[in-house]
């Protein structure tokens, strides 16, 4: 996917500045920053319903790994499968 918006330096900056909320990377992948931690999430629609797939915490999953897991989850969704159920 070519529309990535996040960078490692950008992520470090929003964490340092405590810029809480969702930070989009593209294609439904985003980094959710809260007071409790930083979480990779993938928002998608399946069967007309909005769903969220929890990829992992930033401490455990790098930006590159999150993008790879997102890519795999998108393939499942495109085939009509729910990544949360697998």
N, C-alpha and C positions, 0 to 999 in steps of 0.2 A: 504494500500500500504506500503510495507516494505522498499522502497528505499529512504526514506526521507533523505535529506541532510542538511536542515536548522535546526538551534536551536534558541531558544530565545536569548541566549548569543551571538551566531554568528551574528544574525540580529542586535543586539545592537552594536556590534563591527563594522560591515560594515557601519552602519549609522554614528557612531562616527568618523570613518576614511574617511567618504564621498567617499566610494567606489561605485561610480555611475555605473549603468548598471543593467543587469539581473542576479539574483542569484537563481539558480534552486533548487527546492525541489524534483523534480521527477515527471514523468508522465505528463509533460507539465505545471505543476504549477511552477510559479516563482514569486519572489519579484522584482519589477522594482524600482530602487532607482534613483531619479533625484534630481536636485536642488529644484524643486517645492514640492517634497514629495515622499512618499513610497506607491507603489500600488501593490496589488495582481492581477496577471493575469494568465489565463489558455490558453495556445496555443494548438490548435487541428486542425485536418483536417476533413472536411466534404464535401462530393461530390467532392473530389479531390482538394478542395481549403483550404488554410491555413486561420484560423480565430483565433481571440483572444477574450476571454470572460473576461470582467472586473469584478473581484470579489468584490473589494472595497479597501479602503485605510487602511494601517497598523494601523492608529490611531483609526479606527472603527472596524477592523476585526483582531482578534488575529490569530496566527499561527494555532492553533487548529481549529478555525472556518473556516479559509481559506482552510484547508485540508478537512473539512467536506463539504464545498460548492463545492470544486474541485471534491470530490468523487461523489456528486450528479450530477454535470455537466458532468462528464465522463460517468455516466450511461445513460444520455440523448443522448450523442454522440454515444455511442455504440448501442443505439436503433434507430439511424438515425435522431434524433431530434437535433435542434440547440439551445443550452442554451441561446444564445443571443436573439432569437426570442420568448422565453417563459417568 
